[in-house]
Amino acid sequence: MELRRFGKTGLRVSALGFGAMQLGEPSVSEAAAGRMLNAVLDSGVNLIDTARGYKLSEERIGRHIAHRRDEYVLSSKGGYGVEGCKDWTARCITRGVDRALRLMRTDRIDIMHLHSCPIETLQRGEVVEALLREVERGRVRVAAYSGENDARAYAIASRRFGSIQTSVNVCDQRSIGEALPAARRLGLGVIAKRPLANAFWRYTTRPRGEYCETYWERGRIMALTPGRQAWDELALRFSAFTPGVHSVITGSADWKHFRRNLSIVEKGPLEAGAYRAVRAAFDANERDWMGQV
């Protein structure tokens, strides 16, 4: 698995990262979670991404791979959901880091994101200052922001963060022309989320109320087709090899599914013509979804 320099942070991350959201579900057994996390590390993937809101995820990371802590870059997200604290306050940030360190059985979080923090909160500065204090204390290595649109642009322009996590996929390419060039100029690390565009191609008719409904609509407007390759291959290779992206995160509780993603990324970039065609299809229709997430 290719390791890439993560901006100016000094970290190196695998081109494919593991999103541990699904492993946080109580329906996944402890044995299965342990096998999955260790198999991911054995495969050469070194970026593990979790969040305060991912149920049992942080706890399971600590339980099953804390003994291999030096083998992976640990990324988490927070700012909310801490017992006894109001969301998006300095106290919530500090107590949230306390909790994450305890559950994940570690003395540091390599990348800690403010998770979809509203722009108004970023502008007030309280939570940003609290996160930067954690960097000064050595409990967080890189202060980061995870989100989209105006808040993402503000976070980058503030020059207070060392990395961002944002959507980059065939149906959401706005960051390619905006956030990624700005992040690259400033030396920020970039983690791409939703690289498979929520697998919108699974549905032959509009999936009303489903998480991927917006992407399904965009895919139809763009008249996307996978060509000679499978849909997941088109999507994942597009995101993983978009200039400025250092790692894409995909998650699963099924090793076969994740191994499939790994084999796709190991194929390398899309053919240049196929990449340009996907970019052109988005640019030609961008006016149709302005203002959508």
N, C-alpha and C positions, 0 to 999 in steps of 0.2 A: 504494500500500500504506500503510495506516494505521500511523503511528508512535506508540508509547505511552511515557509516562514509566515508567521501570523502577524503581519504588519511590523511595527517597530517594538512589539511587546517582548521580544526575546523568546517567545514560545514557538514551537513547531507543531503543527496539527496535521492529522491525516486528512486527505482530500474528502473522505467520507467519514462523518461522525455518527455516533449512535445517540438517538433521542430516546430517553428512558421513560417517556410518558406512559406507554402501554404497560411497562413492567411495574408501574405503580398501582395497577388495578388489583383489587383484592381477589378477583377471579383467577389471577395468575398465581400458581403455587410458589412457595419459597424455593423449592427445589428447581423449578423451571426458571425462575428469575436468576438464581445463582448460576445455573448452567449457561444461560444466555449471556450474562455479563462476562463470564470468564471466556466464553467462546469468542465474543467480540474482541477482547484484548488479545487472545491467542491469534486472531486473524490479522493483527497488525494495526487495527483501528485504535487510535489513542485519544480521541475526543469523546468524552461522555457528557451529555447535556441533560440537565434535569431542571426542576423548578419547585418552588414552595407549593404550588397548586397541583402537583402531580401525585397526590395521595401517598402511597407507600414508597415512591421512587427513591427519595433521598435515604430513607431508612434501609432499603434493600441494597443500595450502593455501598453503604457503610458495612452492612452485614456480610456481603459476599465478595467485595473486592478491595476493602480497605487494606488488606495485607499486600496488595499489589499497587499501592498508591503511587509509587514513583514511575509506574508504567503508563499513566494516563493524565491527560489535561482535563481537569474537572471544571465544568461550566454549569452555573446555576442561575436562577432568576428569582427575584422576590420584590418586596416592598409592601406586602399585604398579608393578611391571614395569619398574623402572629398573635397568639393568645395574650390578652391583657394590653394590647397596643392598638391604637387607631391606625388604620391603613395610611400609607404615604406620609409618615412622620419620621423624624430622625430616630426616635426610640424604636420604631418598627424596623428600621434598617439594622440598627445595632443588635436588637434582640433576634432578628431574623438570621443574621450571620451567626450569632451564638447557637441558635437552634440547628442551622444547617451543618455547622462544624461538628456539633455533638452527634447528630444523626448519621452523618457520613464518616464519622470517626477519623477526622483529619484535622490538621492544624492550619490548613489554608485552602481557600477556594481560588483556583487559578483565574477564572473569569466570572465576575458577578454582575449580572444585568439588572437594571431597573426594568421590570417586566411590564411592557405596555403602559408605562407611566405617562399620565396626561401632560401635555405641553405646559399647562398652567402650573403644575407641580414642579416641573423642571425649572421653569422660570423663577419660581420662588426661591429655589436653591437649597432648601433645607435638607432634602433627601440626597441631593448630589453631594453636599458637604459631608453628610454622614457617611456616604459610601467612600468618599475620598479619605476620610479618617481611617476607615478600615484598611485602605491601601497603605497608609502611613504606619499603621500598627502591624502590618505584615500578614494580616489574616486574609486579605484579598490581594491578588497580584495585579489584576487588570480590572478597572472600573469600566462597565459596559452598559450599553442601552439596547433593549430589544423592542422593536416596534416599527411603525410605518408613518408615512406621510409627513405632516408638519412637525410632529414631535421628533421624528427621526432626523429631519433636516436641522432642527434646532439643536439636537444633541450633538450632531456632527460639527456644526458651526461653532458650538460653545468651546470646543477644544478641551473639554474636561474629561473625555472618555477615550479609552485606548482601543475599544472595539465596538462593533455593532452586530446585532442579529436582526435580519430582515428578510422579507419574502423575495425570492428570486426564482421564477419558474416561467414556463412557456406562456402562461396566461396572466402573469403579473411581472412585467418587465420594467415598470417605472423606475425602479431603483437602479437599473443599468445605465440610464442616462443622467441620473441625478445623484443618488447616494454613493454609488460605487466609485465614480471618478473623484468625488470630494473626499471619500474615505482614503482612497489611494494617495491623493496629494498629501494628506495629513499623516499617513503611515498607520492608519487604523486597521486592525484585524477585522475580517468580515466572515460571519457565519450565515449561510443561506438556509432559511427555514422554508417549509412547504415545497421542496424541490420537485416533488411528484405532482404538484398542483391538485392535491387531494384526490388523485386518480379519477378525475371527472369522466374519463372515457368509459368507466364501468357502466354508465347509464345510457340507454338508447333514447329515453325520453327525459324531459326536464325533471330533475330530482328536487321537487319543491320541498323546502324546509330542511334540506340536507346541507351539511357543511360545505359541500363542493358546488352548490347551486350557481353561485356567481361565476366560478371558473368554468362550469359547463356552458353557461351562456356565452362567455367570452370565446371558448373553444369553437362554438358554432359560428359566431360572428367572424372569427378569424379563418374559418374553414380549414382548421388544422387537420392534417392527416399524418400518420407516422411513417409513411413510405414503406420501405422494405423491412424496417425494424419494428420491434414491439413498441407499444406506447410508452411503457415504463423506461425503455432504453432511450427513446427520444428525449423524454422529459428529464431524466436524471443526468444524462451526458450534457444536455444543454445547460443545466444549472451548475453542475460541478466544474465546468470548464469555461464559464463566462468570465471574462477578464475582471479581476478584482475580488473574486470569491476565493476564500482560502479553504473553506470546508462546507459541505452540505450535510445536514442532519436528517436522517431517516430513522424511524423507530419501528419495532415489531417485537412481539413476544414469541415469534416463530423464527428459529434459526434459518430455515430454508428460505424464508422471505428476505431476511437480511443478507444472507449469502448471495442471493440473486442480485441485490443492490450492489454488493461488493464487486461481483463479477462484471457488472455493467460499468462501474466507475473505472475499473482496471482496464477497460477497453480504450480509454482515452477520449479525446474530444470528438464531437460530431464532425463529419465532413463539412468543410467550410461553406459549401453551397447550401447544405441543409440548415446550418446555423443561421446564415443570412436570411433564408426564406422565413424561418420562424420569427426573426427580429422584424422583418419587413411586414409580416402579417399583423403583428402587434401594432407597429407604428402607424399602419394604414387605417387602423380602426380605433385608435386610442380615444378619440373624441366620444365614442359610444359608451365609455365607462368612466369618464372623468367624475371624480368624487366618490367612487366606490372604493371599498377597502380591498 
